[in-house]
Amino acid sequence: MNFGSIFLSEALGTGMLVLLGVGVVANVLLTKSKGFDGGWLLINFGWGLGVLAGVYIAYKTGGHINPAYTIGVLFSGANEYAPGVEVTVATTLAYILGQLVGAFVGANLAYIVYKRHFDEETDAEKKLGVFATGPAIRSLPWNFATEVVATFALVIVLLAMGHTATGLGPLAAALLVVGIGASLGGPTGYAINPARDLGPRLAHALLPVHKGAAVRVAEPAAVGGGSAAPLADPGPTDLPGRKNSDWSYAWVPIVGPLLGGVLAGLAAQVLF
C-alpha cells in the first residue's frame, strides 16, 4: 500500500470511531438530547462500538485507528503494520497523519449532527467534555500516570491478540475498550488514543460551539469518553460565550498514551 492509501484507510476508520464516540458523549451530556443523562456505561459501549466500526472500515491497514497502537507495533519490533504494509518512516507517518485528520473530521461531523443541541446548551464545560477528555480530579502527574497505565493495558492486550487469534477480530478490540472505560476510565475519561483527543479538541477550538452563556463551575462532574475538564486559568470572570479548550491539559492525553504504547511494545518483545 502507498502513502495515500494508508492515510485514507486510517483516516476513514478513525473518523468513524470519533464520529460515533463523540456522538455518544454528546447524546449523554447535551441537555436537550434524547439520550441525556444516559450514564457512563452508555458512553463506554458507544466508544466500544465506535472502535468496532472503525476497525472494520480501516481493515486494509489493520485497523490501528490509534497512534498509540501504531507506536506499540513499531516498538514491538514487527516488520509489518498489517499484511503488505512494511514498517518504515513513511508508513508510520501515513498512519499517524491519517488518524489525526480522521479524528478531526469525525468530530466535526458529530458537531453537525448535534449543532442545534450545542446552540441550546449553556454549559461550556459540557461542550468541551463532548469533544475532549479531562480529569475528574485535576492532578497532572497522576492524570498522566492513569493514561500511561490504561493505554499500556489496551496496547499490550491488542498485541497479544495478534499472537493468540480468537476469531473475534474487531469485536474483541471493542469489548476491550468497553472494559477499559468501565474499569480505568473514571480518573481521566480514558483518552487512550492521542488522535481521539487532539483532533476533537482542535475541532472544539475552531467550531462555533460557544453560542449561549458560559457557566463556570468550580468542580465539574466527571463524564466519560470525553470528560469535562476545569477551565484552565479562566481569569477573574467568565464572560458569556467565552470558550476554553483547556490546552494546558492537552499534553496528558497525547504524551501519556504514546508512552503507554511504547512501553507495551517493548514489553511485547519480551512476553510474546
Disulfide bonds with the S-S distance in Angstrom:
none
